[in-house]
Amino acid sequence: RKRMVKLAGNGTGGNSNLDFLRRTASTALDTSARISEVLSDYQPAKPYPDSGLARRLKSVAQLITADLGARVYFVSLDGFDTHAEQAGAHENLMAELSGALAAFCADLRGHGLGERVLTATFSEFGRRVKENGSLGTDHGAAGPMFLVGQGAKGGVHGKDPSLSDLDQGDLKHHTDFRSVYTTLLEDWLGWEAQAAVGVKFTKLKLLG
């Protein structure tokens, strides 16, 4: 931080690259100070559970209510690579996810922002159907996604996957995740999706 302060305060002698770095450092310092102020002054409308994900989502709620201009925030929850002893670990993870999301949504509603925020969950991999030798499951392809918020159309979208008609042990997906992304990018954020997902995908009726 001391180096950034020094860089932001120094002149650059007409060097365009150094001038760019100076402006970037100055902006980063200003943003950091603003975020610190926001986080220290925030009063949640509803209490959050004591979990890592809940604390991260509380920080996101703080930043959203401060209206800093960001349209997308990302947080993660680790531990779903359940190769062993899956039942108990997965139950705990889902409880943490459920409790944190419920508090996050209640907090945003309490601040009058429930209609403006949509939360999407996704994973980089799914799980296989068959249990392995360690009371867990191995990496799979297909998996669920959740949309949470007042702007989401409730219910289950797509078909239930077959547990017997598999693709080399994998569930067969019925919905391409890029169709979900296309829907969110275009119908929620108002952005053109093809540049992000590569080709044109059919949008889904997920919002309402």
Secondary structure, 3 states (H helix, E strand, C coil): CHHHHHHHHCCCCCCHHHHHHHHHHHHHHHHHHHHHHHHHHCCCCCCCCCCHHHHHHHHHHHHHHHCCCCCCCCCCCCCCCCCCCHHHHHHHHHHHHHHHHHHHHHHHHHCCCHHHCCEEECCCCEECCCCCCCCCCCEECCCCCEEECCCECCCCCCCCCCCCCCECCECCCCCCHHHHHHHHHHHHCCCCCHHHHCCCCCCCCCEC
